[in-house]
Amino acid sequence: LGVLQRRNGKTYVRLINQSEVDTVIRAIEAEVETQKK
């Protein structure tokens, strides 16, 4: 399970299950790309 916590506009990631790492990374990358536009 991956938990995303937002504080002061920054995204903190708690990786509870190693199998979720790739999914969390993709989610963050997609969010960053959205913010660039």
LINJO-V351332 format. One line per field, one symbol per residue. phi: phi as a letter, one per 40 degrees, with the letter a starting at -180 (. if undefined). psi: psi as a letter, one per 20 degrees, with the letter a starting at -180 (. if undefined). burial: b if it has 24 or more other C-alpha atoms within 12 Angstrom, else e. A space follows every 50 residues. Layout:
phi: ???
psi: ???
burial: ???
//
This chain:
phi: .bbbbbafgbbbbbccbdccdcccccccccccccccc
psi: pppppppkjqpppoohphiiggggghggghgghhhh.
burial: eeeeeeeeeeeeeeeeeeeeeeebeeeeeeeeeeeee
//
